[in-house]
């Protein structure tokens, strides 16, 4: 499994428009992704908007589910988020994903976003593996 980060936001869309997401596999059950916070990601309080953090987790953890499902398309069924800390312009956000269980049709996972080694968001989610 290559340990180099790769840009996963290659097609036009929300995440590419917002700066993209870099992603890499650590093991068969662990993945990492990252993004650099810019002014477009801020709310009126000058900190990273919760909606962007949610989208970042959905993209990074969703890619982990997709890779775990042998690159089958996956869609988010549920995503439970806890906003714990804050980040600002120039901060690098690192996401760590742990696959908890994979069945024939579902992927269960846990994800944390960290900034400067402090957890700012945690999430648990379930992805549906599509059989297309």
Steps between C-alpha positions, in 0.01 A plus 500: 500500500664831396553747783514812283210745513301528178251767396155338495308811388566460129152559356326836513279524803473629854822360646717595199348848505593528868866407460489123476583215734824303520460134597713196579465149631686399814380137522199295391296658781664841550506802272608862522396815315580870528400847390638851546254756639455818296267800527224326303469245783428751779177595671412850622692436824823456302536127570451202270132453417343182635347435159845488344627264771195280438563496125869428557418199719237380253755517215795349689311232692289427192818436301619266776169310475536487120854362522397248768218383270750413224428831323125436474287815511384583854246750630465645846212355702576677828764733634499603867732794570634656820663844470762520774749770403578767242741578218581811298655620174831331425438200724549152359220262593590131519226236491557149633254226406470160666282241328307324777315240292425415139214275395386408148291818481621740774815668632508625861774745598628757746680821404680781683613834363805648668664840484841540663457154661173601670168341409260755352229267364412133544255297299354155465333397179349227290542473122293285264698302242316529169487204267485667160 
